[in-house]
Every structure is written in C-alpha cells, then in structure tokens.
Amino acid sequence: MPRLQQNGLRNRLLRALDPADFERLAAHLEPVDLVLREVLIEPDTPIAHLHFVEEGIVSIIAQTIDERVEVGMVGPEGLGGVSILLGTDRSPNLLIVQATGSTLRVPAAIVRAAFDESRGFRDVLLRYVQCLMIQMSRTTYANARFGIESRLARWILMTHDRLGSDELPLTHEFLSMMLGTRRSSITTATHVLEGNGLIRAKRANIVVLDRAKLEELAGDSYGAAEAEYERLFGSPAAA
C-alpha cells in the first residue's frame, strides 16, 4: 500500500499533527470503508483500534437493553475511541457508522505509545477531547431545554458540517434512534421544517435549503462546540 501523505488527508486531527508525530502513525494507518450501521467499537470490550474518520460520520451511542440514543457525532474533524486517551481500554458506549465513507484505523497500542511519548501529539488529541466533551454537553443541554424541531435542526446542522453536502442520507427511522424519540415525532418535526422552507424531505434523504434558518431554529444548542473547535484548530478553510 502506498505510504499516506499527511497533506493529502481529510482528517483534521492527522493534518494538525507535527510531521514527526504523524510519522509515528503513518506506517500503521489502515484505510477502511465505513458501512452503514456497522459497529466499529463494541461496548464494554477492549478497544483494538482508533478510527480517524476521513469521510462519513460515526455516532457514539449510549444504549440500554432495549434502547439506543446518540450522545456524540464524529466526522473528518475527529476520531473514535477516545477512551484510549483517557487511561482506559474500553467504554460502555457503542461506536456505529451513521453515514458511509472511510476511516483510517490504527492499533490502539500505537496511539497510546505516541500519546505517552510526545507532548505535541498528546496536546492535539486532548484538544479534540475537549471539543467532544463540549459537543456532548450541548447535546444534554439541547435534550433538556429544546423541543424536537430545534433538536432536529441542530442534528441536521451537525451532519451538514461533517458531510459537506446539502443532501444528507437520513431516514426517519435512523433519526428516531439518533434523537431518542418516536418515529412519528420525527415525521411531524420534519414536516414542520419542510413547510417552513428549511429543508426538503426525500426518500431516505433530507436536503438542506436554508442553513441560516436552521441555525436560528437550533438557537444556542448549536455553535458552542463548533466555535471551540475553530478556536483550537482553526477554520476548515485554513486547515
């Protein structure tokens, strides 16, 4: 397999690394396709690989015996498997593919060694953990203070950020699981957003028509994590 070039990657964490730190991983990065609903990390199981997302989205899912709810979203801005960075080898959460694409997976032991040996490497990944923690806290805030229409708007915005396309591959069934609400509530909220000209709903797809209005509807449930990421890593255009 040809050696990966750092400046040719889409993953912003890999691009943010000092070249010497990137070289710690380069020979171990394995391109893997992301298949819809594929489980990348099982709950309460030793994490074998971390996943630097190149394209697509993976979701961090909290699950009980009979229910799953998304608590975090990861795209090309981040990586899955951050528990390895926090001194443990597993998590009660599930990592599942929400939108198809590709990832660069790397053995957890390689990441852990680089994390322990290089302060620069450690700083980049811990800055990302900070952003992910803020994203999760805003999800909690949104669930506690906002109605389903605003939460749906926030979720569409976050998906739009990561996919870079106005056409988002989303079904009502999947949205129901991601937002932890009934499918009928998703259908009603989607109709409201469509009626107000914010989106157009198609079979298994949602098309973003008016991002500014989606941001207005989402209110301050959206934007804090995004602003923190930009503060720490710069804007995508500058990446």
Secondary structure, DSSP 8 states (H G I E B T S, - for coil): -----GGG---HHHHHS-HHHHHHHHTT-EEEEE-TT-EEE-TTS---EEEEEEEEEEEEEEE-SS-EEEEEEE-TT-EE-GGGGGT-S--SSEEEEEEEEEEEEEEHHHHHHHHHH-HHHHHHHHHHHHHHHHHHHHHHHHHHH--HHHHHHHHHHHHHHHH-SSEE---HHHHHHHHTS-HHHHHHHHHHHHHTTSEEEETTEEEES-HHHHHHHHGGGSSHHHHHHHHHH--GGG-
